[in-house]
Amino acid sequence: MSLFRAIRLELCKNLTNIHRRCFSTKDIRNIGILAHIDAGKTTTTERMLFYSGKTRSLGEVHRGNTVTDYLTQERERGITICSSAVTFHWKDKKINLLDTPGHIDFTMEVEQSLYAVDGVVVVLDGTAGVEAQTMTVWSQAEKHRLPKISFVNKMDRPDADFDKCLIDLETKLDAKPISLQYPLKDSKGNLSIYDIIRLEHITWNAQSLGRVYESKPVTDENTLLELQDKRNALIDQLSGIDDNLADFVISNDGFDKVTNDLIYTALRQATCHQKVVPVMLGSAYKNVGVQPLMDAVIQYLPHPNERNQLYDCFEDDFVGKVFKIVHDKQRGPLTLVRILRGDLKKSMRLTSTRGQSEVVGKMYEPLADEYREIQAAQAGDVALCSGLKHTVTGDLLVTSTTSLKNAQKRLQKSLEKKTDVMANNVDDGDDEVHADLINEIFSLEPQIPDAVYFCSIEPPSSAYQNAMELALKQLQREDPSLRVSFDAVTGQTVLGGMGELHMDIIKSRILTEYKIEVDLGPLQIAYKETIENPAKTTLTMEKEIAGSKQSVTITLELVKDKKDIFSLDKSPENTNNLLAIRPRTLQVIRKGCISALERGPKVGGQVVETQIKLHNITIGRGTADSFIMAAAAQCIQKILTENGTRLLEPIMSIQIVVPNERTSGILADLGRRRATINDVMPKGDKNKLILVNAPLAELSNYSSILRTISSGTASMTMQPYGFTVMNTNDEETAIRRAQGFE
Ligand SMILES: Nc1nc2c(ncn2[C@@H]2O[C@H](COP(=O)(O)OP(=O)(O)OP(=O)(O)O)[C@@H](O)[C@H]2O)c(=O)[nH]1
């Protein structure tokens, strides 16, 4: 049988398999596809879908017809905004793949998706190597302890440099890349690939859009010698990690007798244990190299059972993680769930760890914006559910509160056992590990980054206000990093988020999905405020409303505290007064006080790290709750205005990799940006890694500035770090800017 015919038969087999549904957990791979913006994730995913038979034509980003970039905004802008899940079958295995956004504004999306996958493919642009966002997504994948494969894409381009990408992986990401392939270009620039392990040359047939490809043993003697050297280097590198392989090499006096299967086994082990990163190459756009990448996903990345057993404490009960909520035109909101334990079935009742209980409606297998109805899905798989109206991205879903409590007990017991074993071997970090583990499993709220920018949002007329609020509520369930609040002073709805693109996308999604043409105010930095010293005041408010006398005298204090937001004064002279307050009235007072902290006096920033202490209250007979609430809020506002607040500004944590000779120039520039240099350490022989914190206000367009001052040699990654108090001078500048005077 000719090779081409064999490949066609393989393809037909794949197409037939699409309709076969029985996969054991060992046959499932859940993978994320991560990269810097524009490296080619979406193009690579499109090829995977096409070659697996899931799509009948090739989607292209520039034509706006890709499967995974299905939002109108994604198709128009040619970028991925929402991670989307697609399922396809390859060589008798089922691959659930998540295409994730590359832009920094959507880092939270990537973070949530990583809960759902067992391994990742990190796509590099072969002409750019490791870029800023590659570093961010790489460290996110490291945090989730995910095995990785790297795919060096765009190798068709004349300026692509495969060796530089390998060096970048090593020096900028501290990875141990193992190159499994090598590129070859003919005189016309057509790309083909050498397989270093099999010593073969693979070529793709352009007319068949890369569906047909051929792998032949290398016969040219010089090339063969060169490839053999690379194969030996690969075995040498691996035997430093894998004892079995090392023993074989030693007992057989060298590399010649090492079989391909021995290499594959050692590579799989080393990849699954995150000791190495297999590196593949190709050009997704020119349809070269994608099938071997799919083979590598199956061959080297773990199946769900091989990943850590964090959820064992749930035994056979169901546990799932909500990693995305998508809005389907016909079916409404659909919840994407990664099943971590047990089976998920249609009509099952589920409880979120936040206490909401609801029933799964229909279930679907995901193909971006097309779905196939299914009845159930097993542990290790992902599924889309309708009917879950209260779940939010990041929720953990369980069968019942009892199942959750039992799991907590089991986890506690196993942790105690572990602590007993370790009792004689005290480890300071142990408590932290336990706390992390418990938090990870039972986290009630997903980790949502604080908004660093905000802007007002206005409907075209007040008739649209309710519809706009509903749209925002839905978008917030999908994307918890979007904050929505109401500013009582200006009467405006305010959006908080991660950046300009983030807000822009929200605006255009409200237009395309909800048909409301909203207006966004200018984007401003989200400063917070805090008190400097404790302060106490008494306020009396009296008024006659509709013939009824309303009166409240309230004494409140603000103190610095990061934990509790509201407390009662414990001193003996106030005990009797406070004990006499009815719980419902206490709730009203609390609500009034907290609402006043939403808007500080300086720039209207949220007042944080501040505790409200109620000392005393006298309420006149017949005084309405709303009057009590207003009195409490006014008392807090009085303290804040009289005593003043300090501004806190958002700080970004930045990691910059720069060649040694450029370091001083970058440090000097950072000095002008009020940055705090935390460390400058060697990164390989030629580079330095600069760890720095700097105020967001000083980082406008910083990645392009860095590119200019380093002549394109530096790369950086940036995440929100937190908020710090500003000094008086900087504060004045910030206030002038916030008021539009600068
Ligand atoms: N020359 C060349 N261009 C490519 C290749 N792969 C992708 N491109 C082009 O690069 C651009 C970005 O590709 P995408 O697939 O959208 O990249 P992405 O990583 O999904 O981008 P985001 O989702 O926005 O982060 C598009 O114009 C593609 O056509 C390739 O192998 N070679």
The ligand as an SDF file (V2000), in Angstrom:
LIG
                    3D

 32 34  0  0  0  0  0  0  0  0999 V2000
    3.5440   33.5830    7.6290 N   0  0  0  0  0  0  0  0  0  0  0  0
    2.7770   33.0020    8.5400 C   0  0  0  0  0  0  0  0  0  0  0  0
    1.7390   33.6700    9.0820 N   0  0  0  0  0  0  0  0  0  0  0  0
    0.9950   33.0490   10.0150 C   0  0  0  0  0  0  0  0  0  0  0  0
    1.2670   31.7220   10.4350 C   0  0  0  0  0  0  0  0  0  0  0  0
    0.3590   31.3900   11.3810 N   0  0  0  0  0  0  0  0  0  0  0  0
   -0.4370   32.4470   11.5540 C   0  0  0  0  0  0  0  0  0  0  0  0
   -0.0750   33.4450   10.7360 N   0  0  0  0  0  0  0  0  0  0  0  0
   -0.7090   34.7820   10.6100 C   0  0  0  0  0  0  0  0  0  0  0  0
   -0.4550   35.5020   11.8140 O   0  0  0  0  0  0  0  0  0  0  0  0
   -1.5930   36.2750   12.1910 C   0  0  0  0  0  0  0  0  0  0  0  0
   -2.0150   35.8980   13.6080 C   0  0  0  0  0  0  0  0  0  0  0  0
   -2.4750   34.5730   13.6100 O   0  0  0  0  0  0  0  0  0  0  0  0
   -3.5450   34.0360   14.6880 P   0  0  0  0  0  0  0  0  0  0  0  0
   -3.7380   32.5930   14.4030 O   0  0  0  0  0  0  0  0  0  0  0  0
   -4.7290   34.9120   14.7700 O   0  0  0  0  0  0  0  0  0  0  0  0
   -2.7090   34.2500   16.0230 O   0  0  0  0  0  0  0  0  0  0  0  0
   -3.2440   34.1020   17.5030 P   0  0  0  0  0  0  0  0  0  0  0  0
   -2.0750   33.6510   18.2890 O   0  0  0  0  0  0  0  0  0  0  0  0
   -4.4480   33.2390   17.5460 O   0  0  0  0  0  0  0  0  0  0  0  0
   -3.6150   35.5740   17.8840 O   0  0  0  0  0  0  0  0  0  0  0  0
   -4.5090   36.0580   19.1430 P   0  0  0  0  0  0  0  0  0  0  0  0
   -5.6120   35.1100   19.2730 O   0  0  0  0  0  0  0  0  0  0  0  0
   -4.9970   37.3940   18.7760 O   0  0  0  0  0  0  0  0  0  0  0  0
   -3.6180   36.0810   20.2950 O   0  0  0  0  0  0  0  0  0  0  0  0
   -2.6590   35.9830   11.1420 C   0  0  0  0  0  0  0  0  0  0  0  0
   -2.6270   36.9860   10.1740 O   0  0  0  0  0  0  0  0  0  0  0  0
   -2.2270   34.6680   10.5270 C   0  0  0  0  0  0  0  0  0  0  0  0
   -2.6630   34.4900    9.1960 O   0  0  0  0  0  0  0  0  0  0  0  0
    2.3580   31.0280    9.8300 C   0  0  0  0  0  0  0  0  0  0  0  0
    2.6480   29.8880   10.1090 O   0  0  0  0  0  0  0  0  0  0  0  0
    3.0620   31.7240    8.8970 N   0  0  0  0  0  0  0  0  0  0  0  0
  1  2  1  0
  2  3  2  0
  2 32  1  0
  3  4  1  0
  4  5  2  0
  4  8  1  0
  5  6  1  0
  5 30  1  0
  6  7  2  0
  7  8  1  0
  8  9  1  0
  9 10  1  0
  9 28  1  0
 10 11  1  0
 11 12  1  0
 11 26  1  0
 12 13  1  0
 13 14  1  0
 14 15  2  0
 14 16  1  0
 14 17  1  0
 17 18  1  0
 18 19  2  0
 18 20  1  0
 18 21  1  0
 21 22  1  0
 22 23  2  0
 22 24  1  0
 22 25  1  0
 26 27  1  0
 26 28  1  0
 28 29  1  0
 30 31  2  0
 30 32  1  0
M  END
$$$$
